């Protein structure tokens, strides 16, 4: 795969130009059903940049001690606060709090369609951005974030790092084994659609289905295939809330 940072309009890499040009038609199955009247608005930041290992995107791993989404890899983000310029202001504020991202060094490119996640009763807007002034990444609040990593797009598109995860509910969805993390659920679904829209996706073995990993499981220890685990989750696969336990975590240094 060629992810060389060829520049298009406005100095953006061509893969990112392609993504921005297709955001309206991005295939995301989380658009339905209709949101409830109590749904809380949230936003996540999908931050692309050019790092030492080539084009990359920023991911965090949530603390294993959170009550919801414990230990799960995700894009930085969270719920709207009073005074936020939603959704962009919310996404930037959360990225600064969780990963030390300076909003002044970020160029916002597009806001994707609002996605409803029924189990957590949230409306989430993914905000796509380019890191004009990349800095070192660091855990902001260790009570919420265990690790921060700039993950090369070459790793995300490598067929050897792609598989599917089976949730105890029976749902099977895309997953990635990158940066010593198992990325699945809502975040993996977004990444899968984004790579396809950006023209970066490569063929991979969709028959490789693996069990939902335990909280904080490292990609290197996930079996290639196994029977479904006994541990169950109350929520649907896109926003599953595992129990707050698991092995100690560490921060991933910038790549």
Secondary structure, DSSP 4 states (H G I P E B T S, - for coil): ------B-GGG-BHHHHHHHHTGGG---GGG-SPPPTTPEEEEEEEEEEEETTEEEEEEEEE-TT-SSSTT-EE-SEEE--TT--TTHHHHHHHHHHHH---GGGEEEEEEEEEEEEGGGTEEEEEEEEEETT------S-TTTEEEEEEEEHHHHH-GGGEEEEE-TTS-EEEEEEETTEEE-HHHHHHHHHHHHHTT------TT-EEEPPPTT--GGGS-SS-PPPS---SS-GGG----S--S---PPPP-
